[in-house]
Amino acid sequence: MADMNVKFISQKISKIRWKPVGASSLQKPNLFVTGSWDDEQCKLSFWTFGQHDIDYDLYTMDTETAPVDMEPKLLADITHVGDVTDLKYLDQQQVVASSSMGSVGIFKHNQNTQAIECVQTWKNLHGYNLISCPCTCVGHRDDVLVTGGEDGKICVLNLEKKNITKCIDKADSCTINSITFLRQNEILITNSTGQLKIFDLRANPSETPQTLFLSGEHVSLMCAAKHPSQQYLVATGTVDGSLCLWDLRQKTNPVTLLGGHTGPLWEVKFHSAYPNHLFTCSEDGSLWHWDNSTAASSFPYLVSPSVKPSLGNKLLFYLSFL
């Protein structure tokens, strides 16, 4: 079991993201940003581990080399208008945050001076009849930013020209919960009726997207993650705590459905360097690490849908926060 440190920060945290490190850098991530919700003043906060290093063997979870003191240190924070509904790092200094007020903002953090400034804001991207509704998610690739909202609308923004280049007003009839770039001009969204939809951003907005769906009851898909090296392999988390694995080439239902969590899944992530490792976190207060590093396939979850999968050694460890 890995060591765990708990710090009380008097905020309700909705999102957390690690600051990316350069591809050629040997430095391990030691800075992250958090966004809060349902506070009198919601905030974006930047944190560090100071001089303490995070160093443990991913496969053996050897805690002997783990740092003794892992308490986060607050570097700087800034007030955010509305709940923070999603966060993405654009580069080493800039973070994009979506808001429950229907807007999206770009914030620049100077790590030398610890100054934070809002460098760009797009207001009222999402709403009904001039009444704003939450912008629920953002996706980013190169100079393109894509937003999704409770209104089922998709907005495409150009980061260089700082304008809206395209809107798909009727992308969905329900809430869009997540956006993931599959290719340069192709995005995948998940919605509240258990559907995956794939949009080509170059196509006419009226063109029907490719749609995959969960069979049976309409169970909301809360989050999604693309395999780092095989873009047709996608993992999603559901509102009832299930982990779904999809092969987009099959164009139908998920190939595997795994239960385990007792609450909604809020995040699912592949390890960027070791994609056989998958992480899920849930409203039930737990973080799960799924391990298939010993299997022959690069994505061994892909078994026949008719075979009921067993957790076996897929669950390497279970960490409960509550």
Secondary structure, 3 states (H helix, E strand, C coil): CCCCCCCCCCCCEEEEEECCCCCCCCCCCCEEEEEECCCCCEEEEEEECCCCCCCCCCCCCCHHHCCCCCCCEEEEEEEECCCEEEEEECCCCEEEEEECCCCEEEEEEECCCCEEEEEEEECCCCEECCEECCEEEEEEECCEEEEEECCCCEEEEECCCCEEEEEECCCCCCCEEEEEEEECCEEEEEECCCEEEEEECCCCCCCCCEEEECCCCCCCEEEEEECCCCCCEEEEEECCCCEEEEECCCCCCCCEEECCCCCCEEEEEECCCCCCEEEEEECCCEEEEEECCCCCCCCCCCCCCCCCCCCCCCEEEEEECC
